Amino acid sequence: MNYSNPARMIHMKHPQFIENFDKEYGVGKWAQVRQEANNVMAGVFQAALLSGRLLSKDAPKCNAVAVYGIDMLLNHDLHPV
């Protein structure tokens, strides 16, 4: 999409991105990609919870909040790598 000419990167808002993505790959395709990505991220957090590494021993007493950022690559078939 936005990477064919690195000298001409385009900043766009989320609704415009979805519109352009669906225009390039087919209507509703972004919804499919996003659902698959959400499933992958849910699996990552579930695995972390099961391993016990996501929570510290002080978690029940703690009023802290964690924020996570995730970068996800898609292959040529638009599936998360």
Beta strands, then each sheet from edge to edge (+ up, - down):
end
